[in-house]
Amino acid sequence: MKRPSPSDIATHLTLKQLRSFVAAARLGSFTAAAQSMDVAQASVSELIRKAEDEEGVTLFVRGSRRLLLTSAGSTLLPFAERALAAVDEGAHALRALRSLQGGVVTFGLLRNAAFYVLSDLVQHFHRNHPGVRVRMVGLNSVEVAEEVAAGTIEAGLVVLPIEDTALKVTPLLRDEVLYVSRDPDHVQRPVSVADLAQARLVLYDAHYNWRDPTRRQLAERAQFAGMRIEPWVEVEHVEQALDLVANGVGDTVVSRAVAESGSFPAGLHTTGFDEPMHDTIALIQRQGSELSPAAREMARLAHRMLTRRH
């Protein structure tokens, strides 16, 4: 029979065989190895014998006082030790995740999360679970949905509607969308689609354009009415849009959370829509996926913080 080379050794060895071998090599006897593993001495002896038979090598020289490693045993030992260490570290990492004592949680947030008091989300999570590293990704809802669907973010909060073919969507909160103007005459009554089509609108989320969920709702309403909305000015952030409105450049739309925040500029006026419109905030995850304990806890905290605000 061909004698295996060192690179072939341990191809088929089980973890029990490796543990028995390493314990016996360290302690010098099958009896001491069995005691350290809390098993019968015969079990350790049998595991080593089977390993030797399966690999076609002798691992120990059975001396009268102490087991001695053969050349094959000496070759195997460092590999066995590294393999067992890797397995034990992996098991420890999984236990840490289950107990929220380690690992990394990756969570996506909608662009205007700060207006929903979600800027404190990481602080609340870290206070309770300081051993878990946090990667919080703040994007437009469009990209959060794409990242979750691709598996690069485990879960996240978005504003609906989104493309949800590969996603499980759990609505959490509805927030009314308001029309904002510096001119009080523009908000004397709820605004209509016709008003929007004629207004000088300053809209944010320019990069995402009409893919942005709030702007998408506006576009769909205009389309059903046979009209088209053309922004006068487009910027990236809601704060920029509000500054321009405060300076009389045009009007905009924001969620009630933004309108009621401390950073909402003085001197601006709001009204609703004749057919009320809402931003619906939802938790998303991949269809058929099971959230890790850390992501599940992050989602629970986010839900609680949103509920408390309303």
C-alpha positions in Angstrom: 0.0 0.0 0.0 1.3 3.5 -0.9 2.4 5.5 2.1 0.6 8.9 2.3 2.7 12.0 2.0 2.4 14.7 4.8 0.1 16.7 2.6 -2.3 13.8 2.5 -2.4 13.3 6.2 -5.7 14.1 8.0 -7.7 14.3 4.8 -10.5 12.3 6.4 -10.0 12.8 10.1 -12.9 13.8 12.3 -12.9 16.5 14.9 -13.2 13.8 17.6 -10.1 12.0 16.2 -8.2 15.3 16.1 -9.1 16.2 19.6 -8.1 12.8 20.9 -4.8 13.0 19.0 -3.9 16.5 20.2 -4.9 15.7 23.8 -2.8 12.5 23.8 0.1 14.3 22.2 0.0 17.0 24.8 -0.6 14.8 27.9 1.5 11.8 26.9 -1.1 9.1 27.5 -4.5 7.9 26.3 -5.7 7.7 29.9 -4.8 11.4 30.6 -6.3 12.5 27.3 -9.6 10.6 28.1 -9.8 12.2 31.5 -9.3 15.7 30.0 -12.1 15.0 27.5 -14.3 13.3 30.1 -14.6 10.1 28.0 -13.5 6.5 28.5 -9.9 5.6 27.8 -11.0 2.9 25.4 -12.8 5.6 23.3 -9.6 7.6 22.9 -7.6 4.6 22.0 -10.1 3.5 19.4 -10.3 6.9 17.8 -6.5 7.1 17.5 -6.4 3.5 16.1 -9.0 4.3 13.5 -7.2 7.4 12.5 -4.0 5.5 12.0 -5.7 2.8 10.0 -7.6 5.3 7.8 -4.5 7.4 7.1 -2.1 4.4 6.8 0.4 5.9 9.3 1.5 5.4 12.9 1.0 8.5 15.0 2.5 7.3 18.4 5.2 5.0 19.7 3.6 3.3 22.6 6.3 3.5 25.3 6.1 2.1 28.8 5.8 5.5 30.5 4.7 8.0 27.9 3.4 8.2 24.3 6.0 9.5 21.8 5.0 11.1 18.5 6.3 9.5 15.3 7.4 11.5 12.4 3.9 11.4 11.0 2.5 12.4 14.4 4.9 15.4 14.6 3.9 16.4 11.1 0.2 16.2 11.9 0.2 18.0 15.3 0.6 21.7 14.2 -2.1 21.2 11.6 -4.4 19.5 14.0 -3.9 22.3 16.6 -4.6 25.0 14.0 -7.7 23.2 12.8 -9.1 22.8 16.3 -8.4 26.4 17.2 -10.2 27.6 14.0 -13.2 25.4 14.8 -13.3 26.6 18.5 -12.9 30.2 17.4 -15.8 29.8 15.0 -18.0 28.3 17.6 -17.1 31.1 20.0 -18.0 33.7 17.4 -21.4 32.0 16.8 -22.1 31.9 20.6 -21.1 35.6 20.8 -23.6 36.4 18.0 -26.4 34.5 19.7 -25.7 36.2 23.0 -25.1 39.7 21.4 -21.6 39.8 22.8 -19.7 40.0 19.5 -19.8 40.2 15.7 -20.8 43.0 13.4 -24.3 44.3 12.6 -24.9 46.1 9.3 -28.1 48.2 9.2 -29.4 50.6 6.6 -31.2 53.9 7.4 -33.3 56.2 5.3 -31.7 59.6 4.4 -33.7 61.7 6.9 -33.4 59.3 9.8 -32.3 62.1 12.2 -35.7 63.7 11.9 -37.2 60.5 13.4 -34.8 60.5 16.4 -33.0 57.6 14.8 -29.7 59.4 15.1 -29.5 58.0 18.6 -30.1 54.4 17.4 -26.4 53.4 17.5 -25.9 55.0 20.9 -28.9 53.0 22.4 -27.7 49.8 20.8 -24.1 50.2 21.9 -25.1 51.0 25.4 -26.8 47.6 25.7 -24.4 45.6 23.5 -21.0 47.1 23.7 -19.3 44.0 22.3 -21.1 44.2 18.9 -19.5 46.3 16.2 -21.9 48.5 14.2 -21.9 49.5 10.6 -24.7 51.9 10.0 -25.3 52.8 6.3 -27.3 56.0 5.7 -28.6 56.1 2.1 -31.6 57.0 0.1 -34.3 54.3 0.5 -33.7 53.3 -3.1 -30.1 52.2 -2.3 -30.9 50.7 1.1 -33.4 48.4 -0.7 -30.8 47.5 -3.4 -28.1 46.8 -0.8 -30.5 44.6 1.4 -31.6 42.7 -1.7 -28.0 42.1 -2.7 -27.1 40.9 0.8 -24.5 43.6 1.6 -26.8 45.0 4.3 -28.7 42.6 6.5 -31.7 44.8 7.1 -32.8 48.5 7.0 -35.4 51.2 7.2 -36.8 52.7 4.1 -39.6 54.9 2.9 -42.1 53.1 0.6 -42.6 52.5 -2.3 -39.5 50.5 -3.2 -38.8 47.7 -5.6 -39.5 44.7 -3.3 -39.3 41.6 -5.4 -36.6 40.0 -3.3 -37.6 41.7 0.0 -39.8 41.1 3.0 -41.4 44.5 3.9 -42.8 45.3 7.3 -44.5 48.8 7.5 -43.9 50.5 10.8 -45.0 54.1 10.6 -46.9 56.5 8.4 -45.9 60.2 8.4 -47.9 62.8 6.5 -46.2 64.7 3.6 -46.8 68.4 3.7 -46.5 71.3 1.2 -44.1 74.1 2.4 -44.0 77.7 1.3 -42.7 81.0 2.6 -45.8 82.7 1.0 -48.9 82.1 3.3 -51.1 82.5 0.2 -49.8 79.3 -1.2 -51.0 77.3 1.8 -54.4 78.8 2.4 -56.0 75.4 1.5 -54.8 71.9 0.8 -52.8 71.7 -2.4 -53.8 69.6 -5.5 -51.9 67.9 -8.2 -52.8 70.9 -10.4 -51.2 73.2 -7.9 -48.0 71.1 -7.9 -47.8 71.1 -11.7 -47.9 74.9 -11.7 -45.7 75.6 -8.7 -42.0 76.5 -8.6 -40.9 73.4 -6.7 -37.6 73.0 -5.0 -37.1 69.2 -4.6 -34.3 67.3 -2.9 -32.8 63.9 -3.6 -31.6 65.1 -7.0 -29.4 62.2 -7.5 -32.2 59.7 -7.2 -34.6 61.9 -9.1 -38.1 60.3 -9.5 -36.8 57.0 -8.1 -36.9 58.6 -4.6 -40.1 57.2 -2.9 -41.6 60.5 -2.0 -41.0 62.0 -5.4 -42.3 58.8 -6.9 -45.6 59.3 -5.2 -45.8 62.8 -6.6 -45.1 61.7 -10.1 -47.7 58.9 -9.9 -50.3 61.3 -8.8 -49.5 63.7 -11.6 -49.5 60.9 -14.1 -53.0 59.7 -13.0 -54.2 63.3 -13.4 -52.7 63.6 -16.9 -50.1 66.1 -15.7 -46.4 66.4 -15.3 -44.4 67.9 -12.4 -41.2 69.7 -13.4 -38.9 70.9 -10.5 -37.7 74.5 -10.6 -34.6 73.6 -8.6 -33.2 70.2 -7.5 -30.8 69.7 -4.6 -29.5 66.7 -2.6 -30.6 67.4 0.9 -33.8 68.5 2.5 -32.0 71.2 4.5 -30.8 72.8 1.3 -34.3 72.8 -0.1 -35.7 74.4 3.0 -33.1 77.1 2.9 -34.0 77.9 -0.7 -37.7 78.0 0.2 -36.9 80.3 3.2 -35.2 82.6 0.7 -38.2 82.7 -1.6 -36.8 80.6 -4.5 -39.8 78.3 -4.5 -41.9 75.8 -2.5 -41.2 72.2 -1.5 -42.7 69.1 0.2 -41.5 67.5 3.4 -42.7 64.9 5.9 -44.3 66.1 9.1 -41.3 64.9 11.1 -39.2 67.4 9.2 -41.7 70.2 9.6 -42.0 69.7 13.3 -38.2 69.4 13.9 -36.2 72.1 15.7 -34.2 72.8 12.5 -37.3 73.7 10.4 -36.7 77.3 9.3 -38.8 80.0 11.0 -41.2 81.9 8.7 -42.3 78.9 6.6 -45.9 77.7 6.3 -47.3 74.2 5.7 -50.5 72.6 4.5 -51.5 69.1 3.5 -52.7 67.7 0.2 -56.3 67.6 -0.9 -55.8 63.8 -1.0 -53.5 63.3 2.0 -50.2 61.7 1.2 -47.9 59.8 3.5 -44.4 58.5 3.7 -44.6 55.0 5.0 -41.5 53.9 6.9 -40.8 50.1 6.7 -38.3 47.6 7.9 -36.9 45.4 5.1 -34.9 42.2 4.9 -34.3 39.6 2.2 -37.1 37.2 1.5 -36.5 33.9 3.3 -33.6 35.2 5.4 -33.4 35.0 9.2 -32.0 38.1 10.8 -29.1 37.7 13.1 -29.8 38.4 16.8 -27.9 41.7 16.5 -29.9 42.9 13.4 -33.1 41.7 15.0 -32.3 43.8 18.1 -31.4 46.8 16.0 -34.7 46.5 14.2 -36.6 46.2 17.5 -34.9 49.4 18.9 -35.6 51.3 15.7 -39.3 50.3 15.8 -39.6 51.3 19.5 -38.0 54.7 18.8 -40.3 55.4 15.9 -43.3 54.4 17.9 -42.3 56.6 20.9 -42.0 59.6 18.6 -45.6 59.1 17.5 
